[in-house]
């Protein structure tokens, strides 16, 4: 009885801690990426401004590392570059530019390890100087940039505005291909072992040889056959050069087993696509006399 009472006494604090953990986790999930982006932008702009103004404590290290360059004042160019990285991180539409500039910049930050090892290590390879710690910390910046890059909403996701965020990760798993005019992605009545997502182009949907609709980029093809595991009831023929992604059935089955979140993202995206197709009237090609 006494044991039960003590267990009951600790139950409430554990519930409170669990609730706090959930609330903190939700707050971190909601704001973490924004704070990481603002932190990266602030650090790069700040450090870059110090270099441009000749106030950076790393100026001597940069000058000695890049002394082989044929023009003076490289520290100011580097400062402007870092300020540009910072501004691009702070302005969300330019995140792609920020990542490109950062990854072009990062290899140069590790040059002192090769050119000036005496400035980087007190005792090679583990005991770093202050300058060495300044350089190695860039590994954290690289990892942070990779995290931000992995969360960028791909422009293709804009083709399906209400698809879940995991749809971007799903796009990364697809294989790119290009179809020429007249190529058939799907044959009516024949087994289909892949699902397509059309990025750009135009294609016709035909049932028993008769065109019933024309569709454009931003839509799935073959999703009904995948969901129902039945043979296609229509033929899909490309009308103009078309870029698309596809996922083979074995990959999708692997997602079901190992990464259900991505699989459910695909199902949600397919459902949204089906609703869009049902709500939008089919666009049929006009007879020659009416063109």
C-alpha positions, 0 to 999 in steps of 0.5 A: 500500500505504501509502495502504491502511494509513493508511486502515485506521488511521483506520477504527477511530476512525471506527467508534468515533465512529459507535458513540458517536454512535448511543449518544448519539442513542439516549440523547437520543431516550429521555430528551430529552422528559423532560428538556425537560419537567423543565427547563420545569417547573423554570424556570417554577416557579422564576421564578414563586416569585421573583415571588410572594415579591417577589424577581424582578429582573423585578418592576419591568418587570412592574409598569411594563408592567401599571400600567394594570391597576385592581388592585395586586399583579399580580406575585403573581398572575403568579407563582402562574400561572407556578408552576402552569405549572411544576407542570403540566409536572412532573406528566405527566398535567397536560401539557395544562393546562400548555400551555394556561396557557403559551399564555395567558400568553405573549402578555403577556410580549411586551407590553413590546415595545409598551408600553415599547420603550425598556426593550427596545431599545438600538437598534431593532430588533436591539440588545436590552437585558438586559430585551429578551433576557429577553423574546425568550428566550420564543420558545425556551420557546414552541418547546419547548412546541410540541415537547412538545405534539406528543409528547403521546399523544392520548387516542384512542391509548389506544383502541389501547394498543399502536399505535406512537407515530406513530399520534398524528401519524396522527390529526392528519392525519385529518378529523373527522365525525359520522354519524347513526343509520342512516347507512352508512359502507360499502356492500357491493360498492361502491368505498370510497375512504377508511379510518375510525377510529371514536372513539365510537359503535356500528355494525353489520356486515352481510353480504348484509343479515344482521347478523354483528357489532356494534362500538364505538369504537376500531376501524378500518373499511374497512381491509381494502378499503384493504389488499387494494384490493378492494370491501367484503364487508360493509356498516357501518351506524351504530346511534347517533350516532358520531364518527369520523376518516377518511383519503381514499385520495389522502392515504394514497397520499401518505403512502406516498410522502412519509411512510412512517413514518406509513404504516407506523404506520397499517399496524401499527395496522390489524394490531393492530385486525384481531387484536383483532377476530379475538380478540373475539367478535362482539356481535349484537343480540338478537331482540325476544323476548329483550330 
